[in-house]
Amino acid sequence: MIRKEILEDFIIRNATPDDAIQMEYVQKQCYPSLHESALMNRTHFINHIKTFPEGQIVIEMDGIIVGSASSMRSDFPEHDPTYLEITDNLWITNTHNPEGDWMYGIDIGVLPEYRGMGFSRELYLARQEIGKKLGLKGQLIAGMAIGYGRVKNRMTIEEYCYALEIKKFTDPTITPQMKAGFRWIRPLYNHIDDPQAGFACVLMYLPVDENYRIEKTR
């Protein structure tokens, strides 16, 4: 379990069922264009805490949840399930593998008014710390390519990834994840029901061992 001060008045800690209502609010504020079928609610968050308490994290200020991150344990995905498939329709009951080698991040969000303070990075660092304690290989995420929807008629999601890697332009989600150390593996087509992302995500990883490499694939 984790609980530590990250800035004056802000604490990062493992979530409890009492946080679920506020975590639901953070989710809605962070993903306004995400289809309601992919939005987690308080009952989902409570089940995540029950299923894998170590992987559910919040940032709190005076009783207010300003950011949260949800995850499960997983083996490396050999095929490309959709977001609803990999999350067991948001419940994780049947897709969380207690013996899995990876911390699979299924959600992360910081309230808009608290962005720019490094809180997303703190959530990733907390996940990495938990992963190390559990002896995992690192983190996996399906980064939502929020900026891809604007250019999807001009380039493929793979071309978009390369453009981000060479810093041709930035993406509100993928760029901060790359700055946090994540490396992209392959694009995920029709992964999530969000038009801003062109319905695409990017499978990415952050290994515990910096020398560990996964080859990029199409």
TAVENTA-V735625 format. One record per helix or strand of 3 or more residues. SS is the DSSP state (~ for helix, > for strand). FROM is the first residue (numbers start at 1). TO is the last residue. Records with the same first field share a line. If there is no record, write none. Layout:
BEGIN
SS=FROM-TO + FROM-TO
END
This chain:
BEGIN
>=3-7 + 10-14 + 57-61 + 64-74 + 102-110 + 138-144 + 183-188 + 201-207
~=17-30 + 36-38 + 42-51 + 53-55 + 83-86 + 112-114 + 119-134 + 148-150 + 157-165 + 174-179 + 195-197
END
